[in-house]
Amino acid sequence: MLKKTAHVLIGLFLVALCSCSTTSSYVKGDASEREPETVFVTFYVKPGKEAEFQLVLSQAWEVFRRENIVLAKPHVIFVDDNDGSKTNFDEIFTWVSHYAPDHAPASVKVVWKKEQSLCEKWNGHDAIEFREVHLLSPTPR
């Protein structure tokens, strides 16, 4: 009886341990796909839509974090008015893996669609541009 109880307790422990795991389901694929990917994103926002876009950008980050597809740091957002000719928002963040953005859940795709609707092509640039970058220094705390 004691042996059976021990096996049940060990089984329950393992189930509890697995259910508490914070490993993202977006870290899959071959070795290169599992590596984190830091990106620099430029959003060319439609005139008059800057405040609305800023709200959507904030909501996007909440969705990304809830879905566990990005790392908490680095995360930097800044605005450039291009000498008054066009406002763009730039964002730097890190996907948990190269796999994550290519296999994003529906909630993320909804946010992307909202962002896209508030941006436009400008001066030969796509409405939203993603570039992979590599950090040279540690993230400030």
Protein Blocks (a to p, Z undefined) as FASTA:
>chain_A
ZZmmmmmmmmmmmmmmmmmpcbdfklgcjfklmpccdddddddddehilmmmmmmmmmmm
mmmmmnopacfbdcdddddehgolaccdddddddfbfklmmmccfklmmmmmmmmmmgcc
eehiafbdcdddddfbdcdZZ
